[in-house]
Amino acid sequence: MKNNSSYSSKRMCAAAWVVYFSFLFLILSSHSYCSDPGLHIGNDSRYLNCVGSVQKSPLKRKKILFLGSSVTRGRCSLGISFADILCRKWNFFMVKDAVDGTLLVKKGENSYISRLEKYTKDSNVDLLVVQLSTNDSLTKDPIEGERADTIGKAILFIVEYARNTLCCPVVFFTCPYFGNEKYKKMCDYLRSIADNKGIRVVDIFRDGGFQSLPPFEFQLCMFDSVHPTLVGYIRWLPLFEEQFFRIFPRKEDK
């Protein structure tokens, strides 16, 4: 006959080890320790599978061009970003023109402006979505000033190009808060000219709520301080949908 007290103690000890190793797995798969996005718990395919497809979509047959760098591409989420998830959900035609490490300011053939100039009115773009690149915050290029290569002038060029060449509206989006003072000023500049220039802004830097997340939830949503996981991108969807449906209203919104 088993000693019930001893048997219960062993079961409790085994359960404690299971909890410990489960917690350890979650910590090791967080952005602080995991160097492989494929192993990060925030990139588990079950999260992506939770996003269904909307058949009666106001975005159906619309062509949306996403212009950006690694955050737009989905560098730390297996090449799947918010753009892919929105496309999957709302059934529009997506063009994702995203190159890691690139700048808004026109420097080289991979800059935002150089790539944007490859599209014309004949490209039939219905909406341009532009990432306010974090890479520009790491350069010495000024935001404003007399120089031709300021970040502000690059933003204004993109807005005018969308309006006059592509003949479509433009939505800029900012990246999650990551403690860079220059990027904060870039966001401030974008917001300051948004109304006057007809720019719609998805301001994830301020409105995404990432900086107020509990530590574990932050690690679930972010691979590092700049790049989201699939879970992080899914958190973005309502912010983009709000702006998209102001441009292309749903029947219930009319």
Secondary structure, 3 states (H helix, E strand, C coil): CCCHHHHHHHHHHHHHHHHHHHHHHHHHCCCCCCCCHHHCHHHCHHHHHCCCCCCCCCCCCCEEEEEECHHHHCCCCCCCCHHHHHHHHHCCEEEEEECCCCCCCCCCCCCHHHHHCCCCHHHCCCEEEEECCHHHHHCCCCCCCCCCCCHHHHHHHHHHHHHHHHCCCEEEEECCCCCCHHHHHHHHHHHHHHHHHCCEEEEHHHHCCHHHCCHHHHHHHECCCCCECHHHHHHHHHHHHHHHHHHCCCHHHC
